[in-house]
């Protein structure tokens, strides 16, 4: 495999701004490659669908940023905290929302940040 490129120089004023992918191999299914690549192209319809999905998830969350909560931090242990982020992203998170995303990030009084993998009273609840 050979790859040669430079990404550290700005585009020239008269330079065509496009990118090209070249696939080299034997018995490649050209139609399948094109079809899958077309699925990746961002369209206004896909943007609208993703925006609506995001809004649906946000509107379904029980707590907002700044809400005082209690989080399960042990088998029978609950810790007070404050929601500091919604739909928190971090590599390695496994949650009901999918890989890499959790409903809430919470700041504990000691300054530590944790996340709640579920929006459920067994994991996170309104502070008393």
C-alpha positions as CSV (number, residue, x, y, z in Angstrom):
1,X,0.0,0.0,0.0
2,X,1.3,3.4,-0.9
3,X,-0.1,6.7,0.4
4,X,1.3,10.1,-0.4
5,X,-0.3,13.4,0.6
6,X,0.3,16.7,2.3
7,X,-2.4,18.4,4.3
8,X,-0.4,21.3,5.7
9,X,-0.7,23.8,2.9
10,X,-3.8,25.9,2.2
11,X,-5.7,25.5,-1.1
12,X,-4.6,27.8,-3.9
13,X,-7.0,30.4,-5.2
14,X,-7.3,28.7,-8.6
15,X,-7.0,25.2,-7.2
16,X,-10.0,22.8,-7.7
17,X,-11.2,21.8,-4.2
18,X,-12.1,18.1,-4.6
19,X,-11.0,14.8,-3.1
20,X,-10.6,11.5,-4.9
21,X,-10.5,8.0,-3.6
22,X,-8.8,5.3,-5.7
23,X,-9.4,1.7,-5.0
24,X,-6.9,-0.8,-6.4
25,X,-7.6,-4.5,-6.2
26,X,-8.9,-7.6,-7.8
27,X,-12.5,-8.5,-8.3
28,X,-13.8,-5.4,-6.5
29,X,-17.6,-5.0,-6.7
30,X,-17.7,-1.5,-8.2
31,X,-21.5,-1.1,-7.8
32,X,-21.4,-2.1,-4.1
33,X,-18.6,0.3,-3.4
34,X,-20.5,3.1,-5.1
35,X,-23.7,2.3,-3.4
36,X,-22.1,2.2,0.1
37,X,-20.2,5.4,-0.6
38,X,-23.4,7.1,-1.7
39,X,-25.0,6.2,1.7
40,X,-22.3,8.2,3.4
41,X,-23.0,11.4,1.5
42,X,-24.6,14.0,3.7
43,X,-27.9,15.3,2.4
44,X,-30.4,17.9,3.7
45,X,-32.8,15.0,4.3
46,X,-30.2,13.1,6.4
47,X,-29.4,16.3,8.4
48,X,-33.1,16.9,9.1
49,X,-33.6,13.2,10.2
50,X,-30.6,13.3,12.5
51,X,-31.6,16.7,13.9
52,X,-35.1,15.3,14.7
53,X,-33.6,12.2,16.3
54,X,-31.4,14.3,18.4
55,X,-34.3,16.5,19.5
56,X,-36.4,13.4,20.3
57,X,-33.7,12.0,22.5
58,X,-33.1,15.4,24.3
59,X,-36.8,15.9,24.9
60,X,-37.0,12.5,26.4
61,X,-34.3,13.1,29.1
62,X,-35.7,13.8,32.5
63,X,-32.9,16.2,33.7
64,X,-31.4,19.3,32.3
65,X,-27.9,20.8,32.8
66,X,-27.7,22.2,36.3
67,X,-30.1,19.7,37.9
68,X,-29.1,18.4,41.3
69,X,-29.1,14.6,41.2
70,X,-28.0,11.5,43.0
71,X,-26.1,8.8,41.2
72,X,-25.6,5.2,42.1
73,X,-21.9,4.8,42.7
74,X,-21.9,1.5,44.4
75,X,-24.2,-1.4,45.2
76,X,-26.0,0.5,47.9
77,X,-24.2,3.8,47.6
78,X,-25.6,7.0,46.1
79,X,-23.5,10.2,45.5
80,X,-24.9,13.7,45.1
81,X,-23.9,15.6,42.0
82,X,-25.0,18.0,39.3
83,X,-25.7,17.3,35.7
84,X,-23.1,19.2,33.6
85,X,-23.7,17.7,30.1
86,X,-26.4,16.0,28.2
87,X,-25.7,13.2,25.7
88,X,-22.2,13.0,26.9
89,X,-19.7,11.4,24.6
90,X,-16.7,9.3,25.5
91,X,-14.9,6.4,23.9
92,X,-15.6,3.2,25.7
93,X,-19.0,4.1,27.1
94,X,-21.7,1.4,26.7
95,X,-25.2,2.7,27.3
96,X,-28.8,2.4,26.2
97,X,-28.1,5.2,23.7
98,X,-25.4,3.2,22.0
99,X,-21.6,3.1,22.0
100,X,-19.7,6.2,23.1
101,X,-22.7,8.2,24.4
102,X,-24.4,8.4,27.7
103,X,-27.5,10.4,28.7
104,X,-25.7,12.5,31.4
105,X,-22.4,13.6,32.6
106,X,-22.4,14.5,36.3
107,X,-20.0,16.5,38.5
108,X,-19.6,15.2,42.0
109,X,-18.9,17.7,44.9
110,X,-15.2,16.5,45.0
111,X,-14.9,17.6,41.4
112,X,-14.8,14.2,39.8
113,X,-16.8,13.7,36.6
114,X,-18.9,10.6,36.1
115,X,-21.6,9.6,33.6
116,X,-24.9,7.9,34.0
117,X,-25.3,5.1,31.4
118,X,-29.1,5.1,31.7
119,X,-31.8,7.7,32.3
120,X,-33.4,5.5,35.0
121,X,-34.1,5.8,38.7
122,X,-32.0,2.8,39.4
123,X,-28.9,4.8,38.2
124,X,-29.7,8.5,38.5
125,X,-32.5,10.3,40.4
126,X,-33.5,13.7,41.4
127,X,-31.7,14.8,44.6
128,X,-33.7,14.9,47.8
